[in-house]
C-alpha cells in the first residue's frame, strides 16, 4: 500500500514538474520569437534568443555546469556535439557564444513559429533524406564556413532513446577542412535523461557541457574528413559516459 502511494505521489510530482517546464519553455519561445521579429540586427537577435534559451532551463531548476568555455577560439570554428535529446539545440543556443549559426534538420523549417525564429537568427537547414537536397545543403555549409561563419553541428544527424554515440556524418568536417578552421568537440551530458527520444514530458535533471580543446587545422587529422571525424568522435567518447554504438555494432 505504501509503495503504491509513493508511486502515485512521484508520478503526480513528475506530471506537475513537466507541465511547469513546458509552460516555461512555451513562454520563452514566444518571447524569443517576438525578439526575432522586432530586433533589427542579427547579432542582437542572437543574443536575445540565447537569453530566452537559457531562461526555461533556469526557471525549471536545471543546474548547468559549463566547462572549458576558454577553449572556444576567438576566430571562426566548427563546433561538433553529441546528440541525445530534443533539448540539445536549446542547451547549446543558450550557453555557447551568440555568434554561432546552428545547422538544423530541414524539417524544422515547416514549424511555423519556430522555423521563422530559426531563420531570423541565421540557422542553416539541411535535408536528411533527399539526395539532391543533401548535396545542395552540403555546398551551402561549405560556403558558410568559407565566408567566415562559425557553425554548430550535431554530426550524428539524429538521436535515439538508447544511450550511446552513433556514426558521424562528414558535412561538418568537410566544411572545417575547406575553410581551414578549427573543430571544437563538445560533450553534452544529462540531456538524455531530461527529455529522451519519443518522450515529450520533461524530467528534472542536471546538465554538464564540456567544451574540449579545439582540433587545429595544422593537425594531421585534417588530411581527410574521415580521419578528422574519427578524431573528433574519439575525443567526445573519452568524456561522454555513454557507449560507442559503432563498436557495439561491429561485435
C-alpha positions, 0 to 999 in steps of 0.5 A: 500500500505504501509503495503504491502511494509513493508511486502515485505521489512521484508520478503526480510530482513528475506530471506537475514538474513537466507541465511547469517546464513546458509552460516555461519553455512555451513562454520563452519561445514566444518571447524569443520569437517576438525578439526575432521579429522586432530586433533589427540586427542579427547579432542582437537577435542572437543574443536575445534568443540565447537569453530566452534559451537559457531562461526555461532551463533556469526557471525549471531548476536545471543546474548547468555546469559549463566547462572549458568555455576558454577553449572556444577560439576567438576566430571562426570554428566548427563546433561538433556535439553529441546528440541525445535529446530534443533539448540539445539545440536549446542547451547549446543556443543558450550557453555557447557564444551568440555568434554561432549559426546552428545547422538544423534538420530541414524539417524544422523549417515547416514549424511555423513559429519556430522555423521563422525564429530559426531563420531570423537568427541565421540557422542553416537547414539541411535535408536528411533524406533527399539526395539532391537536397543533401548535396545542395545543403552540403555546398551551402555549409561549405560556403558558410564556413568559407565566408567566415561563419562559425557553425554548430553541428550535431554530426550524428544527424539524429538521436535515439532513446538508447544511450550511446554515440552513433556514426558521424556524418562528414558535412561538418568536417568537410566544411572545417577542412575547406575553410581551414578552421578549427573543430571544437568537440563538445560533450553534452551530458544529462540531456538524455535523461531530461527529455529522451527520444519519443518522450515529450514530458520533461524530467528534472535533471542536471546538465554538464557541457564540456567544451574540449580543446579545439582540433587545429587545422595544422593537425594531421587529422585534417588530411581527410574528413574521415580521419578528422571525424574519427578524431573528433568522435574519439575525443567526445567518447573519452568524456561522454559516459555513454557507449560507442554504438559503432563498436557495439555494432561491429561485435 
